[in-house]
Every structure is written in structure tokens, then in C-alpha cells.
Amino acid sequence: MSGAIRVHDDMLLAASEALAQQVTEENFEKGLIYPPFSNIRKISAHIAASVAAKAYELGLASRRPRPKDLVKYAESCMYSPIYRNYR
């Protein structure tokens, strides 16, 4: 979503940190080390926004101008499996 054509190690680290931030104390108390799958779209948007922010910070992003709200932009880029009813 940032237009980066290379993946820097710091971008992978940003993805890992963003995922870790999505795990709550409640999740830990339940023995979960990852957030629940039911929140996958929200979690994915936050991870994508963090990776894109790092790409912009490193000068690797080619999509200009940088979106003001990277989370909202990530959500707008997501595929939504909604199908029209043809009958």
C-alpha cells in the first residue's frame, strides 16, 4: 500500500511489533500468544499501517503523498468478499 518494492528488515520488525501490540492482557490470561482470529481485519490493517509507516520513514515508499491516516487507508485497500445477489 506504500508502493515499496523492497522489504527492509525494519519493515518486518514493524510488522512483528504491530502484531504483538494487538495481544491484550485478557488474551494472555486465556493463554493466547496471538490475538483472536475474529479481529483479523482490524489487526491486519494495523500491521499494514505500521509496515507502511516504516517504509515511508526509510524512504522506500513510492506512493505519494503519504496518506494522513494509514490505518484507514489500509482498510480501504482490503478486499471485501461481498458478492451481489444475481437472482
PDB file with one MODEL, atoms N, CA, C and O in Angstrom:
MODEL        1
ATOM      1  N   MET A   1       0.806  -1.200   0.000  1.00  0.00           N
ATOM      2  CA  MET A   1       0.000   0.000   0.000  1.00  0.00           C
ATOM      3  C   MET A   1       0.847   1.261   0.000  1.00  0.00           C
ATOM      4  O   MET A   1       0.348   2.353  -0.272  1.00  0.00           O
ATOM      5  N   SER A   2       2.127   1.108   0.306  1.00  0.00           N
ATOM      6  CA  SER A   2       3.040   2.257   0.275  1.00  0.00           C
ATOM      7  C   SER A   2       3.762   2.363  -1.056  1.00  0.00           C
ATOM      8  O   SER A   2       4.387   3.382  -1.350  1.00  0.00           O
ATOM      9  N   GLY A   3       3.677   1.316  -1.857  1.00  0.00           N
ATOM     10  CA  GLY A   3       4.378   1.300  -3.126  1.00  0.00           C
ATOM     11  C   GLY A   3       5.828   0.867  -2.995  1.00  0.00           C
ATOM     12  O   GLY A   3       6.589   0.963  -3.958  1.00  0.00           O
ATOM     13  N   ALA A   4       6.222   0.392  -1.823  1.00  0.00           N
ATOM     14  CA  ALA A   4       7.606  -0.059  -1.628  1.00  0.00           C
ATOM     15  C   ALA A   4       7.856  -1.315  -2.468  1.00  0.00           C
ATOM     16  O   ALA A   4       7.013  -2.210  -2.521  1.00  0.00           O
ATOM     17  N   ILE A   5       9.003  -1.372  -3.116  1.00  0.00           N
ATOM     18  CA  ILE A   5       9.327  -2.543  -3.934  1.00  0.00           C
ATOM     19  C   ILE A   5      10.358  -3.441  -3.260  1.00  0.00           C
ATOM     20  O   ILE A   5      10.654  -4.536  -3.739  1.00  0.00           O
ATOM     21  N   ARG A   6      10.903  -2.959  -2.137  1.00  0.00           N
ATOM     22  CA  ARG A   6      11.838  -3.772  -1.349  1.00  0.00           C
ATOM     23  C   ARG A   6      11.315  -3.866   0.075  1.00  0.00           C
ATOM     24  O   ARG A   6      10.671  -2.942   0.571  1.00  0.00           O
ATOM     25  N   VAL A   7      11.594  -4.985   0.728  1.00  0.00           N
ATOM     26  CA  VAL A   7      11.207  -5.163   2.129  1.00  0.00           C
ATOM     27  C   VAL A   7      12.476  -5.130   2.972  1.00  0.00           C
ATOM     28  O   VAL A   7      13.331  -6.010   2.869  1.00  0.00           O
ATOM     29  N   HIS A   8      12.581  -4.119   3.794  1.00  0.00           N
ATOM     30  CA  HIS A   8      13.725  -3.939   4.681  1.00  0.00           C
ATOM     31  C   HIS A   8      13.466  -4.718   5.970  1.00  0.00           C
ATOM     32  O   HIS A   8      12.315  -4.922   6.355  1.00  0.00           O
ATOM     33  N   ASP A   9      14.526  -5.148   6.628  1.00  0.00           N
ATOM     34  CA  ASP A   9      14.390  -5.867   7.896  1.00  0.00           C
ATOM     35  C   ASP A   9      13.560  -5.082   8.914  1.00  0.00           C
ATOM     36  O   ASP A   9      12.798  -5.665   9.686  1.00  0.00           O
ATOM     37  N   ASP A  10      13.713  -3.770   8.907  1.00  0.00           N
ATOM     38  CA  ASP A  10      12.960  -2.940   9.852  1.00  0.00           C
ATOM     39  C   ASP A  10      11.457  -2.984   9.573  1.00  0.00           C
ATOM     40  O   ASP A  10      10.655  -2.783  10.486  1.00  0.00           O
ATOM     41  N   MET A  11      11.070  -3.242   8.330  1.00  0.00           N
ATOM     42  CA  MET A  11       9.650  -3.372   7.998  1.00  0.00           C
ATOM     43  C   MET A  11       9.096  -4.672   8.590  1.00  0.00           C
ATOM     44  O   MET A  11       7.965  -4.703   9.074  1.00  0.00           O
ATOM     45  N   LEU A  12       9.885  -5.732   8.551  1.00  0.00           N
ATOM     46  CA  LEU A  12       9.470  -6.997   9.163  1.00  0.00           C
ATOM     47  C   LEU A  12       9.369  -6.848  10.680  1.00  0.00           C
ATOM     48  O   LEU A  12       8.461  -7.391  11.308  1.00  0.00           O
ATOM     49  N   LEU A  13      10.298  -6.117  11.248  1.00  0.00           N
ATOM     50  CA  LEU A  13      10.251  -5.861  12.683  1.00  0.00           C
ATOM     51  C   LEU A  13       9.009  -5.043  13.040  1.00  0.00           C
ATOM     52  O   LEU A  13       8.365  -5.306  14.056  1.00  0.00           O
ATOM     53  N   ALA A  14       8.674  -4.066  12.220  1.00  0.00           N
ATOM     54  CA  ALA A  14       7.475  -3.251  12.457  1.00  0.00           C
ATOM     55  C   ALA A  14       6.216  -4.124  12.421  1.00  0.00           C
ATOM     56  O   ALA A  14       5.297  -3.929  13.216  1.00  0.00           O
ATOM     57  N   ALA A  15       6.182  -5.081  11.498  1.00  0.00           N
ATOM     58  CA  ALA A  15       5.032  -5.993  11.418  1.00  0.00           C
ATOM     59  C   ALA A  15       4.943  -6.844  12.680  1.00  0.00           C
ATOM     60  O   ALA A  15       3.856  -7.027  13.229  1.00  0.00           O
ATOM     61  N   SER A  16       6.065  -7.361  13.138  1.00  0.00           N
ATOM     62  CA  SER A  16       6.094  -8.187  14.349  1.00  0.00           C
ATOM     63  C   SER A  16       5.655  -7.401  15.572  1.00  0.00           C
ATOM     64  O   SER A  16       4.885  -7.896  16.396  1.00  0.00           O
ATOM     65  N   GLU A  17       6.144  -6.187  15.685  1.00  0.00           N
ATOM     66  CA  GLU A  17       5.784  -5.348  16.835  1.00  0.00           C
ATOM     67  C   GLU A  17       4.308  -4.966  16.797  1.00  0.00           C
ATOM     68  O   GLU A  17       3.646  -4.931  17.834  1.00  0.00           O
ATOM     69  N   ALA A  18       3.792  -4.680  15.601  1.00  0.00           N
ATOM     70  CA  ALA A  18       2.379  -4.326  15.474  1.00  0.00           C
ATOM     71  C   ALA A  18       1.489  -5.506  15.859  1.00  0.00           C
ATOM     72  O   ALA A  18       0.459  -5.322  16.508  1.00  0.00           O
ATOM     73  N   LEU A  19       1.881  -6.705  15.464  1.00  0.00           N
ATOM     74  CA  LEU A  19       1.117  -7.893  15.845  1.00  0.00           C
ATOM     75  C   LEU A  19       1.155  -8.089  17.356  1.00  0.00           C
ATOM     76  O   LEU A  19       0.127  -8.370  17.971  1.00  0.00           O
ATOM     77  N   ALA A  20       2.319  -7.944  17.949  1.00  0.00           N
ATOM     78  CA  ALA A  20       2.458  -8.125  19.397  1.00  0.00           C
ATOM     79  C   ALA A  20       1.618  -7.112  20.173  1.00  0.00           C
ATOM     80  O   ALA A  20       1.084  -7.431  21.236  1.00  0.00           O
ATOM     81  N   GLN A  21       1.501  -5.896  19.646  1.00  0.00           N
ATOM     82  CA  GLN A  21       0.713  -4.865  20.319  1.00  0.00           C
ATOM     83  C   GLN A  21      -0.783  -5.173  20.309  1.00  0.00           C
ATOM     84  O   GLN A  21      -1.534  -4.614  21.108  1.00  0.00           O
ATOM     85  N   GLN A  22      -1.214  -6.042  19.426  1.00  0.00           N
ATOM     86  CA  GLN A  22      -2.636  -6.384  19.329  1.00  0.00           C
ATOM     87  C   GLN A  22      -3.056  -7.453  20.337  1.00  0.00           C
ATOM     88  O   GLN A  22      -4.247  -7.726  20.487  1.00  0.00           O
ATOM     89  N   VAL A  23      -2.093  -8.058  21.026  1.00  0.00           N
ATOM     90  CA  VAL A  23      -2.398  -9.072  22.035  1.00  0.00           C
ATOM     91  C   VAL A  23      -2.650  -8.351  23.358  1.00  0.00           C
ATOM     92  O   VAL A  23      -1.797  -7.607  23.841  1.00  0.00           O
ATOM     93  N   THR A  24      -3.824  -8.578  23.935  1.00  0.00           N
ATOM     94  CA  THR A  24      -4.204  -7.903  25.176  1.00  0.00           C
ATOM     95  C   THR A  24      -3.867  -8.768  26.390  1.00  0.00           C
ATOM     96  O   THR A  24      -3.556  -9.953  26.263  1.00  0.00           O
ATOM     97  N   GLU A  25      -3.935  -8.154  27.557  1.00  0.00           N
ATOM     98  CA  GLU A  25      -3.741  -8.896  28.801  1.00  0.00           C
ATOM     99  C   GLU A  25      -4.781 -10.006  28.915  1.00  0.00           C
ATOM    100  O   GLU A  25      -4.486 -11.107  29.381  1.00  0.00           O
ATOM    101  N   GLU A  26      -5.979  -9.705  28.491  1.00  0.00           N
ATOM    102  CA  GLU A  26      -7.056 -10.708  28.512  1.00  0.00           C
ATOM    103  C   GLU A  26      -6.679 -11.914  27.650  1.00  0.00           C
ATOM    104  O   GLU A  26      -6.942 -13.055  28.031  1.00  0.00           O
ATOM    105  N   ASN A  27      -6.068 -11.665  26.496  1.00  0.00           N
ATOM    106  CA  ASN A  27      -5.610 -12.758  25.638  1.00  0.00           C
ATOM    107  C   ASN A  27      -4.566 -13.601  26.352  1.00  0.00           C
ATOM    108  O   ASN A  27      -4.614 -14.830  26.315  1.00  0.00           O
ATOM    109  N   PHE A  28      -3.614 -12.924  27.009  1.00  0.00           N
ATOM    110  CA  PHE A  28      -2.562 -13.636  27.744  1.00  0.00           C
ATOM    111  C   PHE A  28      -3.148 -14.493  28.859  1.00  0.00           C
ATOM    112  O   PHE A  28      -2.714 -15.624  29.081  1.00  0.00           O
ATOM    113  N   GLU A  29      -4.143 -13.942  29.560  1.00  0.00           N
ATOM    114  CA  GLU A  29      -4.776 -14.684  30.650  1.00  0.00           C
ATOM    115  C   GLU A  29      -5.461 -15.949  30.142  1.00  0.00           C
ATOM    116  O   GLU A  29      -5.575 -16.938  30.866  1.00  0.00           O
ATOM    117  N   LYS A  30      -5.913 -15.908  28.897  1.00  0.00           N
ATOM    118  CA  LYS A  30      -6.544 -17.081  28.280  1.00  0.00           C
ATOM    119  C   LYS A  30      -5.499 -18.032  27.693  1.00  0.00           C
ATOM    120  O   LYS A  30      -5.849 -19.089  27.169  1.00  0.00           O
ATOM    121  N   GLY A  31      -4.235 -17.666  27.778  1.00  0.00           N
ATOM    122  CA  GLY A  31      -3.165 -18.499  27.239  1.00  0.00           C
ATOM    123  C   GLY A  31      -2.882 -18.277  25.770  1.00  0.00           C
ATOM    124  O   GLY A  31      -2.195 -19.084  25.143  1.00  0.00           O
ATOM    125  N   LEU A  32      -3.403 -17.190  25.206  1.00  0.00           N
ATOM    126  CA  LEU A  32      -3.190 -16.889  23.787  1.00  0.00           C
ATOM    127  C   LEU A  32      -1.922 -16.062  23.612  1.00  0.00           C
ATOM    128  O   LEU A  32      -1.669 -15.135  24.380  1.00  0.00           O
ATOM    129  N   ILE A  33      -1.137 -16.396  22.610  1.00  0.00           N
ATOM    130  CA  ILE A  33       0.044 -15.581  22.309  1.00  0.00           C
ATOM    131  C   ILE A  33      -0.178 -14.725  21.059  1.00  0.00           C
ATOM    132  O   ILE A  33       0.637 -13.864  20.730  1.00  0.00           O
ATOM    133  N   TYR A  34      -1.295 -14.978  20.370  1.00  0.00           N
ATOM    134  CA  TYR A  34      -1.699 -14.170  19.216  1.00  0.00           C
ATOM    135  C   TYR A  34      -3.105 -13.651  19.478  1.00  0.00           C
ATOM    136  O   TYR A  34      -3.856 -14.258  20.241  1.00  0.00           O
ATOM    137  N   PRO A  35      -3.467 -12.539  18.858  1.00  0.00           N
ATOM    138  CA  PRO A  35      -4.838 -12.043  19.037  1.00  0.00           C
ATOM    139  C   PRO A  35      -5.832 -12.990  18.365  1.00  0.00           C
ATOM    140  O   PRO A  35      -5.453 -13.752  17.475  1.00  0.00           O
ATOM    141  N   PRO A  36      -7.089 -12.949  18.779  1.00  0.00           N
ATOM    142  CA  PRO A  36      -8.080 -13.857  18.188  1.00  0.00           C
ATOM    143  C   PRO A  36      -8.319 -13.577  16.704  1.00  0.00           C
ATOM    144  O   PRO A  36      -8.261 -12.435  16.248  1.00  0.00           O
ATOM    145  N   PHE A  37      -8.583 -14.631  15.984  1.00  0.00           N
ATOM    146  CA  PHE A  37      -8.793 -14.533  14.540  1.00  0.00           C
ATOM    147  C   PHE A  37     -10.036 -13.710  14.196  1.00  0.00           C
ATOM    148  O   PHE A  37     -10.142 -13.178  13.091  1.00  0.00           O
ATOM    149  N   SER A  38     -10.963 -13.607  15.128  1.00  0.00           N
ATOM    150  CA  SER A  38     -12.193 -12.847  14.873  1.00  0.00           C
ATOM    151  C   SER A  38     -11.903 -11.371  14.591  1.00  0.00           C
ATOM    152  O   SER A  38     -12.743 -10.680  14.015  1.00  0.00           O
ATOM    153  N   ASN A  39     -10.741 -10.884  14.984  1.00  0.00           N
ATOM    154  CA  ASN A  39     -10.355  -9.482  14.757  1.00  0.00           C
ATOM    155  C   ASN A  39      -9.356  -9.330  13.621  1.00  0.00           C
ATOM    156  O   ASN A  39      -8.647  -8.326  13.554  1.00  0.00           O
ATOM    157  N   ILE A  40      -9.290 -10.307  12.730  1.00  0.00           N
ATOM    158  CA  ILE A  40      -8.219 -10.354  11.734  1.00  0.00           C
ATOM    159  C   ILE A  40      -8.155  -9.119  10.835  1.00  0.00           C
ATOM    160  O   ILE A  40      -7.060  -8.670  10.498  1.00  0.00           O
ATOM    161  N   ARG A  41      -9.278  -8.571  10.446  1.00  0.00           N
ATOM    162  CA  ARG A  41      -9.252  -7.412   9.535  1.00  0.00           C
ATOM    163  C   ARG A  41      -8.689  -6.174  10.239  1.00  0.00           C
ATOM    164  O   ARG A  41      -7.890  -5.440   9.658  1.00  0.00           O
ATOM    165  N   LYS A  42      -9.100  -5.942  11.478  1.00  0.00           N
ATOM    166  CA  LYS A  42      -8.596  -4.810  12.241  1.00  0.00           C
ATOM    167  C   LYS A  42      -7.097  -4.974  12.502  1.00  0.00           C
ATOM    168  O   LYS A  42      -6.317  -4.033  12.354  1.00  0.00           O
ATOM    169  N   ILE A  43      -6.719  -6.175  12.888  1.00  0.00           N
ATOM    170  CA  ILE A  43      -5.314  -6.468  13.172  1.00  0.00           C
ATOM    171  C   ILE A  43      -4.464  -6.296  11.910  1.00  0.00           C
ATOM    172  O   ILE A  43      -3.390  -5.697  11.955  1.00  0.00           O
ATOM    173  N   SER A  44      -4.946  -6.815  10.807  1.00  0.00           N
ATOM    174  CA  SER A  44      -4.217  -6.710   9.540  1.00  0.00           C
ATOM    175  C   SER A  44      -4.035  -5.259   9.115  1.00  0.00           C
ATOM    176  O   SER A  44      -2.977  -4.888   8.609  1.00  0.00           O
ATOM    177  N   ALA A  45      -5.061  -4.438   9.319  1.00  0.00           N
ATOM    178  CA  ALA A  45      -4.961  -3.020   8.961  1.00  0.00           C
ATOM    179  C   ALA A  45      -3.884  -2.331   9.790  1.00  0.00           C
ATOM    180  O   ALA A  45      -3.117  -1.522   9.267  1.00  0.00           O
ATOM    181  N   HIS A  46      -3.824  -2.648  11.076  1.00  0.00           N
ATOM    182  CA  HIS A  46      -2.805  -2.036  11.940  1.00  0.00           C
ATOM    183  C   HIS A  46      -1.398  -2.505  11.559  1.00  0.00           C
ATOM    184  O   HIS A  46      -0.451  -1.719  11.579  1.00  0.00           O
ATOM    185  N   ILE A  47      -1.268  -3.779  11.215  1.00  0.00           N
ATOM    186  CA  ILE A  47       0.042  -4.281  10.798  1.00  0.00           C
ATOM    187  C   ILE A  47       0.470  -3.615   9.492  1.00  0.00           C
ATOM    188  O   ILE A  47       1.609  -3.165   9.364  1.00  0.00           O
ATOM    189  N   ALA A  48      -0.439  -3.553   8.528  1.00  0.00           N
ATOM    190  CA  ALA A  48      -0.124  -2.924   7.241  1.00  0.00           C
ATOM    191  C   ALA A  48       0.250  -1.459   7.424  1.00  0.00           C
ATOM    192  O   ALA A  48       1.182  -0.971   6.785  1.00  0.00           O
ATOM    193  N   ALA A  49      -0.470  -0.759   8.292  1.00  0.00           N
ATOM    194  CA  ALA A  49      -0.177   0.656   8.541  1.00  0.00           C
ATOM    195  C   ALA A  49       1.206   0.818   9.162  1.00  0.00           C
ATOM    196  O   ALA A  49       1.934   1.746   8.810  1.00  0.00           O
ATOM    197  N   SER A  50       1.573  -0.062  10.072  1.00  0.00           N
ATOM    198  CA  SER A  50       2.893   0.015  10.708  1.00  0.00           C
ATOM    199  C   SER A  50       4.009  -0.245   9.702  1.00  0.00           C
ATOM    200  O   SER A  50       5.035   0.436   9.706  1.00  0.00           O
ATOM    201  N   VAL A  51       3.797  -1.231   8.849  1.00  0.00           N
ATOM    202  CA  VAL A  51       4.807  -1.541   7.827  1.00  0.00           C
ATOM    203  C   VAL A  51       4.928  -0.376   6.834  1.00  0.00           C
ATOM    204  O   VAL A  51       6.033   0.008   6.449  1.00  0.00           O
ATOM    205  N   ALA A  52       3.791   0.174   6.429  1.00  0.00           N
ATOM    206  CA  ALA A  52       3.824   1.310   5.504  1.00  0.00           C
ATOM    207  C   ALA A  52       4.507   2.515   6.143  1.00  0.00           C
ATOM    208  O   ALA A  52       5.292   3.203   5.490  1.00  0.00           O
ATOM    209  N   ALA A  53       4.214   2.769   7.407  1.00  0.00           N
ATOM    210  CA  ALA A  53       4.849   3.898   8.109  1.00  0.00           C
ATOM    211  C   ALA A  53       6.366   3.728   8.112  1.00  0.00           C
ATOM    212  O   ALA A  53       7.107   4.689   7.906  1.00  0.00           O
ATOM    213  N   LYS A  54       6.816   2.509   8.346  1.00  0.00           N
ATOM    214  CA  LYS A  54       8.268   2.243   8.346  1.00  0.00           C
ATOM    215  C   LYS A  54       8.840   2.442   6.943  1.00  0.00           C
ATOM    216  O   LYS A  54       9.939   2.976   6.793  1.00  0.00           O
ATOM    217  N   ALA A  55       8.104   2.018   5.919  1.00  0.00           N
ATOM    218  CA  ALA A  55       8.567   2.207   4.536  1.00  0.00           C
ATOM    219  C   ALA A  55       8.711   3.702   4.227  1.00  0.00           C
ATOM    220  O   ALA A  55       9.680   4.114   3.590  1.00  0.00           O
ATOM    221  N   TYR A  56       7.750   4.506   4.675  1.00  0.00           N
ATOM    222  CA  TYR A  56       7.847   5.951   4.465  1.00  0.00           C
ATOM    223  C   TYR A  56       9.037   6.517   5.238  1.00  0.00           C
ATOM    224  O   TYR A  56       9.774   7.358   4.722  1.00  0.00           O
ATOM    225  N   GLU A  57       9.221   6.057   6.464  1.00  0.00           N
ATOM    226  CA  GLU A  57      10.326   6.531   7.299  1.00  0.00           C
ATOM    227  C   GLU A  57      11.675   6.206   6.676  1.00  0.00           C
ATOM    228  O   GLU A  57      12.605   7.009   6.757  1.00  0.00           O
ATOM    229  N   LEU A  58      11.789   5.040   6.057  1.00  0.00           N
ATOM    230  CA  LEU A  58      13.045   4.613   5.445  1.00  0.00           C
ATOM    231  C   LEU A  58      13.257   5.166   4.035  1.00  0.00           C
ATOM    232  O   LEU A  58      14.313   4.963   3.437  1.00  0.00           O
ATOM    233  N   GLY A  59      12.261   5.858   3.513  1.00  0.00           N
ATOM    234  CA  GLY A  59      12.373   6.403   2.167  1.00  0.00           C
ATOM    235  C   GLY A  59      12.158   5.363   1.078  1.00  0.00           C
ATOM    236  O   GLY A  59      12.573   5.569  -0.062  1.00  0.00           O
ATOM    237  N   LEU A  60      11.521   4.256   1.410  1.00  0.00           N
ATOM    238  CA  LEU A  60      11.293   3.182   0.439  1.00  0.00           C
ATOM    239  C   LEU A  60       9.919   3.258  -0.219  1.00  0.00           C
ATOM    240  O   LEU A  60       9.656   2.541  -1.184  1.00  0.00           O
ATOM    241  N   ALA A  61       9.055   4.105   0.285  1.00  0.00           N
ATOM    242  CA  ALA A  61       7.698   4.210  -0.252  1.00  0.00           C
ATOM    243  C   ALA A  61       7.684   5.076  -1.505  1.00  0.00           C
ATOM    244  O   ALA A  61       8.336   6.119  -1.567  1.00  0.00           O
ATOM    245  N   SER A  62       6.934   4.624  -2.491  1.00  0.00           N
ATOM    246  CA  SER A  62       6.834   5.405  -3.727  1.00  0.00           C
ATOM    247  C   SER A  62       5.446   6.023  -3.905  1.00  0.00           C
ATOM    248  O   SER A  62       5.265   6.881  -4.769  1.00  0.00           O
ATOM    249  N   ARG A  63       4.481   5.610  -3.116  1.00  0.00           N
ATOM    250  CA  ARG A  63       3.139   6.191  -3.213  1.00  0.00           C
ATOM    251  C   ARG A  63       3.134   7.528  -2.482  1.00  0.00           C
ATOM    252  O   ARG A  63       3.289   7.600  -1.263  1.00  0.00           O
ATOM    253  N   ARG A  64       2.953   8.570  -3.260  1.00  0.00           N
ATOM    254  CA  ARG A  64       2.952   9.930  -2.730  1.00  0.00           C
ATOM    255  C   ARG A  64       1.669  10.626  -3.110  1.00  0.00           C
ATOM    256  O   ARG A  64       1.139  10.364  -4.189  1.00  0.00           O
ATOM    257  N   PRO A  65       1.154  11.486  -2.289  1.00  0.00           N
ATOM    258  CA  PRO A  65       1.623  11.796  -0.950  1.00  0.00           C
ATOM    259  C   PRO A  65       1.249  10.681   0.026  1.00  0.00           C
ATOM    260  O   PRO A  65       0.387   9.850  -0.257  1.00  0.00           O
ATOM    261  N   ARG A  66       1.909  10.683   1.166  1.00  0.00           N
ATOM    262  CA  ARG A  66       1.617   9.698   2.209  1.00  0.00           C
ATOM    263  C   ARG A  66       0.198   9.933   2.731  1.00  0.00           C
ATOM    264  O   ARG A  66      -0.148  11.067   3.060  1.00  0.00           O
ATOM    265  N   PRO A  67      -0.624   8.895   2.812  1.00  0.00           N
ATOM    266  CA  PRO A  67      -1.971   9.073   3.375  1.00  0.00           C
ATOM    267  C   PRO A  67      -1.886   9.576   4.813  1.00  0.00           C
ATOM    268  O   PRO A  67      -0.996   9.182   5.567  1.00  0.00           O
ATOM    269  N   LYS A  68      -2.815  10.443   5.183  1.00  0.00           N
ATOM    270  CA  LYS A  68      -2.800  11.013   6.538  1.00  0.00           C
ATOM    271  C   LYS A  68      -3.095   9.945   7.585  1.00  0.00           C
ATOM    272  O   LYS A  68      -2.466   9.922   8.644  1.00  0.00           O
ATOM    273  N   ASP A  69      -4.043   9.066   7.297  1.00  0.00           N
ATOM    274  CA  ASP A  69      -4.409   8.003   8.237  1.00  0.00           C
ATOM    275  C   ASP A  69      -4.107   6.657   7.576  1.00  0.00           C
ATOM    276  O   ASP A  69      -4.886   6.165   6.760  1.00  0.00           O
ATOM    277  N   LEU A  70      -2.990   6.082   7.934  1.00  0.00           N
ATOM    278  CA  LEU A  70      -2.550   4.839   7.283  1.00  0.00           C
ATOM    279  C   LEU A  70      -3.453   3.655   7.613  1.00  0.00           C
ATOM    280  O   LEU A  70      -3.613   2.754   6.790  1.00  0.00           O
ATOM    281  N   VAL A  71      -4.043   3.645   8.802  1.00  0.00           N
ATOM    282  CA  VAL A  71      -4.947   2.544   9.150  1.00  0.00           C
ATOM    283  C   VAL A  71      -6.196   2.596   8.275  1.00  0.00           C
ATOM    284  O   VAL A  71      -6.609   1.579   7.718  1.00  0.00           O
ATOM    285  N   LYS A  72      -6.787   3.762   8.155  1.00  0.00           N
ATOM    286  CA  LYS A  72      -7.978   3.905   7.292  1.00  0.00           C
ATOM    287  C   LYS A  72      -7.630   3.591   5.837  1.00  0.00           C
ATOM    288  O   LYS A  72      -8.421   2.967   5.130  1.00  0.00           O
ATOM    289  N   TYR A  73      -6.467   4.014   5.398  1.00  0.00           N
ATOM    290  CA  TYR A  73      -6.052   3.722   4.032  1.00  0.00           C
ATOM    291  C   TYR A  73      -5.869   2.215   3.833  1.00  0.00           C
ATOM    292  O   TYR A  73      -6.254   1.671   2.798  1.00  0.00           O
ATOM    293  N   ALA A  74      -5.282   1.545   4.827  1.00  0.00           N
ATOM    294  CA  ALA A  74      -5.107   0.096   4.748  1.00  0.00           C
ATOM    295  C   ALA A  74      -6.469  -0.595   4.653  1.00  0.00           C
ATOM    296  O   ALA A  74      -6.646  -1.534   3.876  1.00  0.00           O
ATOM    297  N   GLU A  75      -7.412  -0.127   5.441  1.00  0.00           N
ATOM    298  CA  GLU A  75      -8.763  -0.702   5.401  1.00  0.00           C
ATOM    299  C   GLU A  75      -9.400  -0.502   4.031  1.00  0.00           C
ATOM    300  O   GLU A  75     -10.114  -1.377   3.541  1.00  0.00           O
ATOM    301  N   SER A  76      -9.145   0.643   3.416  1.00  0.00           N
ATOM    302  CA  SER A  76      -9.731   0.914   2.101  1.00  0.00           C
ATOM    303  C   SER A  76      -9.097   0.061   1.003  1.00  0.00           C
ATOM    304  O   SER A  76      -9.700  -0.148  -0.049  1.00  0.00           O
ATOM    305  N   CYS A  77      -7.892  -0.427   1.246  1.00  0.00           N
ATOM    306  CA  CYS A  77      -7.198  -1.269   0.261  1.00  0.00           C
ATOM    307  C   CYS A  77      -7.578  -2.746   0.385  1.00  0.00           C
ATOM    308  O   CYS A  77      -7.270  -3.548  -0.496  1.00  0.00           O
ATOM    309  N   MET A  78      -8.240  -3.093   1.472  1.00  0.00           N
ATOM    310  CA  MET A  78      -8.563  -4.500   1.713  1.00  0.00           C
ATOM    311  C   MET A  78      -9.661  -4.993   0.781  1.00  0.00           C
ATOM    312  O   MET A  78     -10.589  -4.266   0.426  1.00  0.00           O
ATOM    313  N   TYR A  79      -9.518  -6.241   0.407  1.00  0.00           N
ATOM    314  CA  TYR A  79     -10.549  -6.912  -0.375  1.00  0.00           C
ATOM    315  C   TYR A  79     -11.711  -7.251   0.548  1.00  0.00           C
ATOM    316  O   TYR A  79     -11.508  -7.783   1.640  1.00  0.00           O
ATOM    317  N   SER A  80     -12.912  -6.947   0.117  1.00  0.00           N
ATOM    318  CA  SER A  80     -14.102  -7.317   0.871  1.00  0.00           C
ATOM    319  C   SER A  80     -14.886  -8.361   0.098  1.00  0.00           C
ATOM    320  O   SER A  80     -15.392  -8.077  -0.987  1.00  0.00           O
ATOM    321  N   PRO A  81     -14.992  -9.557   0.639  1.00  0.00           N
ATOM    322  CA  PRO A  81     -15.674 -10.646  -0.079  1.00  0.00           C
ATOM    323  C   PRO A  81     -17.205 -10.514   0.000  1.00  0.00           C
ATOM    324  O   PRO A  81     -17.888 -11.347   0.595  1.00  0.00           O
ATOM    325  N   ILE A  82     -17.705  -9.467  -0.606  1.00  0.00           N
ATOM    326  CA  ILE A  82     -19.154  -9.256  -0.656  1.00  0.00           C
ATOM    327  C   ILE A  82     -19.600  -9.475  -2.094  1.00  0.00           C
ATOM    328  O   ILE A  82     -19.105  -8.822  -3.013  1.00  0.00           O
ATOM    329  N   TYR A  83     -20.516 -10.375  -2.279  1.00  0.00           N
ATOM    330  CA  TYR A  83     -20.970 -10.733  -3.613  1.00  0.00           C
ATOM    331  C   TYR A  83     -22.401 -10.261  -3.817  1.00  0.00           C
ATOM    332  O   TYR A  83     -23.233 -10.326  -2.912  1.00  0.00           O
ATOM    333  N   ARG A  84     -22.664  -9.791  -5.011  1.00  0.00           N
ATOM    334  CA  ARG A  84     -24.019  -9.371  -5.351  1.00  0.00           C
ATOM    335  C   ARG A  84     -24.902 -10.578  -5.564  1.00  0.00           C
ATOM    336  O   ARG A  84     -24.454 -11.624  -6.034  1.00  0.00           O
ATOM    337  N   ASN A  85     -26.147 -10.416  -5.216  1.00  0.00           N
ATOM    338  CA  ASN A  85     -27.118 -11.468  -5.458  1.00  0.00           C
ATOM    339  C   ASN A  85     -27.650 -11.293  -6.886  1.00  0.00           C
ATOM    340  O   ASN A  85     -28.188 -10.238  -7.223  1.00  0.00           O
ATOM    341  N   TYR A  86     -27.502 -12.309  -7.709  1.00  0.00           N
ATOM    342  CA  TYR A  86     -27.906 -12.190  -9.120  1.00  0.00           C
ATOM    343  C   TYR A  86     -29.338 -12.675  -9.354  1.00  0.00           C
ATOM    344  O   TYR A  86     -29.797 -12.684 -10.496  1.00  0.00           O
ATOM    345  N   ARG A  87     -30.019 -13.057  -8.352  1.00  0.00           N
ATOM    346  CA  ARG A  87     -31.412 -13.517  -8.535  1.00  0.00           C
ATOM    347  C   ARG A  87     -32.388 -12.547  -7.990  1.00  0.00           C
ATOM    348  O   ARG A  87     -33.595 -12.779  -8.062  1.00  0.00           O
TER     349      ARG A  87
ENDMDL
END
